[in-house]
Every structure is written in structure tokens, then in C-alpha cells.
Amino acid sequence: MKINKIINYYRSKIIFFIFLFLLIFFFSTGESRAKAFEISNVEISKPFKIEFNKNKVIDEGFKKAFNKLILLIVNSSDQQKIDKVKLNEIKFMIESFSIKEEQFINEVYYLNFGVTFNKKKVFKFLESKNIFPSIPNKTRLLYLPIIIEEDKKNLFVFTNNIIFEEWNNIKENHHLIEYVLPTEDLEDLVTIKNKYDLIEQYDFKDIINKYYLDDSIVSLIFKDKNNIRVLSRISIRNNVLLKNRSFTDLDLDNPKDITQFVYDLKNNFEDHWKIINQINTSIKLPLKIKVKSSDEKIIDNFEKILEETDLIYDYYINKIDKNYIIYQVIYNGSPDFFLKSMKKENLNFDIQNKEWILK
């Protein structure tokens, strides 16, 4: 009788672990959004003629979708390295695509579809080109452009400031930064004008703090005839960077020059934001993490967080014993950064041994 109880006990344990393993296997090998880049609203139109080929239209859409992805995750200087990518290389990185809408209007074929790219394959492709991609995080910050006419000692903040007026009218879909412009405030105007002689050293905190935004950019646009110098004070994630740029033969009374000037500045800020969010895919840190096998909620939560963490290159189950599931996690970063990111998700680890234990 006692032997039967022992056999039944171990039989139930074996069944439990087999069930748990199958459960984890089937629910954690499927691709999720965190493991993919989704590019939506890819629009293509082609005349419907005798030689019309729908597959060629879709192939053109794949190229367009890939270009949209590159604009999101690669800074402008590196984009030149991948201006010619073969179609078969792009197709290899595609996980799926879905047609949202197709129609014929006046003998023209219109197609709108979405493309999902495998994140790991995209990273591997970019790494082969010696390019480090960025996490396409959107952000919102305060932006204040100030035009300064040095020869006349004039200063324009709100009124007669064409950059302030046009800034949010000129934008691209791939831009990740959303700009909040300050409201016209007489007190702010007086404060800035009083700082004219020391404006390059002024930190603008009195104005910035009114908007309860963590990040900000203030651009001092020094105008000397058609020569422009821009000093931008970029405050992001508690770090302050001063960037100087010069423009020659630029007429701020010319709408085309204004548009190009705003594009150039915005692209420069986008590149800075991408560098902040850059992933060093050459770093592949292996981590062994033990999770108690008896708590399914903890297992599910841990796997969900791994799926949604951009710097997780890959993870899989290395081993299962009667007490723990042991995960092998490949991370594109340092151990300290991993622990900090996990702590934000309320996950803490015992790191005394080589195998970390999730508490």
C-alpha cells in the first residue's frame, strides 16, 4: 500500500512536469508583437494595364515597408549604408503581411497593407552592415525655438517667430518625437528678454517647469543676414547636451528654406533620440535564471515580461527539475541594466550564484 502511494506520488509529479513543459513550450515559442516590428498603412497604387502583376505590386510594398522601418530604427548617417537592399533579403526578414484594403478606381489599383518583420532577423541583418538599431520609442517633449537677430539685438519668442509658427506643421510619419510648444506668456517673454546678454548660459528651468514634462529642447537661432547658427540645449533623461549647428545662405523669409531648416533640425533631434535608445546587438550576454516551477502565475508573468523587453535577444528553457525551471536568456546589454529594467517590472533576483533566482 505504501509503495503504491509512493508510485502515485511520483507519477503525479512526472505528469505535472510534462504538462508544465508542454504548456510552456506551446505558449512561449509563438511569435509576439514584442518579437516583431509592425509597419502599417503601406500604400501602393499602379495603373491597371495588360502587363499588370499583383505580385510585383506587393513586392514594391515590401520594399516601401522596409524603408519605413529603417527610417524608424536607424539614424540618418547609417541609412546610407543600406540604400540598396535586395528583395530576397527583405522577404527573408518578413514574418507576415496582411492586406487591409484593395480597390480599383479609374483603372488604377490601390493597395493598403501591413507588414510584420521578424525583429531578430532585422537586427542580424543590420549587425552584418555594422549598424546598431534603436528601439522605436515615441516620446513627448517641450520645444522652444528663439530667433535672435544679433546685429539688431532683437529677440523673437512667440510673435514674428516663423520657426515657432511652422514647427508643428512640418513633420514626417516616421518621426518619434512629439513636440509641445509653450503657450504665449508675457511673463516668460520678459524673463527671456531680461536674460539676453547671458542667454547662452541660461537653463530656462523657470519656463520649462511650468509644463510638467521631463524632457525639453530649447533652440537659440542666431541670425546674421543669411547665415544661421543654432545652439540647442537638449535635456533628455536628466542629461543635458549642447549642440551647435551652422547654416549658410538660408533665408528665413523663404518658405522652402524654412521647411528644409525645420526638417534638418528635426532629423538631428531624431538622431539624438535614436542614439539614446540604441541597442548594441553585438553584446549577447547569456544569463541563467531559475524560476520556481510550482507558481504558474510567476512563470507566465516572467515570460510575458521577457517577450515585451526589447533588449531580450532570445530566451528558452534550458532545464526543468522538481523545484525550478531554468531559463537561458540572451540579453543585448549589461547585467546591471538587465536588473534595473526587471526591477521596474517588480522582478527581483538573488544573484549570489551563477544561476540567478527570481524571488
Secondary structure as GFF3:
##gff-version 3
##sequence-region A 1 359
A	DSSP	alpha_helix	2	28	.	.	.	ID=ss1
A	DSSP	three_ten_helix	33	35	.	.	.	ID=ss2
A	DSSP	beta_strand	36	47	.	.	.	ID=ss3
A	DSSP	alpha_helix	54	73	.	.	.	ID=ss4
A	DSSP	alpha_helix	76	79	.	.	.	ID=ss5
A	DSSP	three_ten_helix	80	82	.	.	.	ID=ss6
A	DSSP	alpha_helix	87	93	.	.	.	ID=ss7
A	DSSP	beta_strand	94	105	.	.	.	ID=ss8
A	DSSP	beta_strand	108	118	.	.	.	ID=ss9
A	DSSP	alpha_helix	119	128	.	.	.	ID=ss10
A	DSSP	beta_strand	139	149	.	.	.	ID=ss11
A	DSSP	beta_strand	154	156	.	.	.	ID=ss12
A	DSSP	alpha_helix	162	166	.	.	.	ID=ss13
A	DSSP	three_ten_helix	167	169	.	.	.	ID=ss14
A	DSSP	beta_strand	177	180	.	.	.	ID=ss15
A	DSSP	alpha_helix	186	194	.	.	.	ID=ss16
A	DSSP	three_ten_helix	196	198	.	.	.	ID=ss17
A	DSSP	alpha_helix	205	208	.	.	.	ID=ss18
A	DSSP	three_ten_helix	209	211	.	.	.	ID=ss19
A	DSSP	beta_strand	216	224	.	.	.	ID=ss20
A	DSSP	beta_strand	227	236	.	.	.	ID=ss21
A	DSSP	beta_strand	239	247	.	.	.	ID=ss22
A	DSSP	alpha_helix	255	276	.	.	.	ID=ss23
A	DSSP	beta_strand	285	292	.	.	.	ID=ss24
A	DSSP	alpha_helix	296	308	.	.	.	ID=ss25
A	DSSP	beta_strand	312	320	.	.	.	ID=ss26
A	DSSP	beta_strand	324	331	.	.	.	ID=ss27
A	DSSP	alpha_helix	335	344	.	.	.	ID=ss28
A	DSSP	beta_strand	349	350	.	.	.	ID=ss29
A	DSSP	beta_strand	355	358	.	.	.	ID=ss30
###
